[in-house]
Amino acid sequence: SLVTLAHKARITLRQNYNRLAPRLAAQAGRHAHARQFRRMRKALRTLKGYTGRVLRDIGRKLGAVPEGGLRTRIEQRMALVTRLLRQTPKGPNKIYALHEPEVDCISKGKARIRYEFGCKVSIATTLAGGFVVGMRSMPGNPYDGHTLADALQQVETLTGRCPSLAVVDRGYRGHGAHGTKVLISGTRRGLTPRLTRLLRRRSAIEPEIGHMKTDGRLARCALKGTIGDAIFAVLCGCGHNIRKILAHLRALLAALIASLIQAIDRAERNQITAHAA
């Protein structure tokens, strides 16, 4: 990336490593696949050294580049690469993607998928029909319980009514939300039969999220930045509601056609019986 920007700005580098860097990156991947982690770390250290040399070389020759959009892009990319080279495995605010620095590492706690890289999204659906009434991105990987108040506020803004009951999973313990009764999954004490039935309906949101990830392309956002994530989340919720409405309309149309066919068959049978008589 730095070499490409330097070439556009007509900066002559001492060495661009266009031949060595891709070979070293592939070699590090092969060592990782073979579980030769010491050799992999050595290759990554060498690659990191190449990046630092290119970064310092561009910094020395950046004064010859005229002011403008290209120089601003080079300075922004240099700041990003400097942050990348200085980050540590245990440090905060790490960069996982140069093209999307806002990506967070979200711990799933599952054996199949331990981590996900992206932006956390809060989804609110109705208990009966599963229609999305609130959906917003939560950049910065906040704690789930701290996002409940904002999610309820969005539902009130979109629907004009504050939800009287919210059924959530155990990750929302310690939510601190007021004005709405919150039922947490796994609660056993003080539940009426109605609340028990509603609590069992909480698991119905999981297939809705799965459909949004597969059918609604929620799994990969094509828009850039935190604003793009927010817009994409809202559009995925709107698309999910439209798909559900179309499914209901298709079922209604099939039922109407079936009833018309039955009525026509009944009329034909009655006509045949009348002629026979």
Protein Blocks (a to p, Z undefined) as FASTA:
>chain_A
ZZmmmmmnopacfblolmmmmmmmmmmmmmmmnopaklmmmmmmmmmmmmmmmmmmmmmm
mmmpccdjklmmmmmmmmmmmmmmmpcfkbghiafbfklmmbccddehiaklmbacdddd
dddddfklopafbdcddehiiafklmmmmmmmmmmmmnopacfbdcddfklgoklpghia
cddehiaghpafklmmmmmmmmmmmmmmmmmmmmnommpccbecjklmmmmmmmmmmmmm
mmmmmmmmmmmmmmmmmmmmmmmmmmmmmmmmmmmZZ
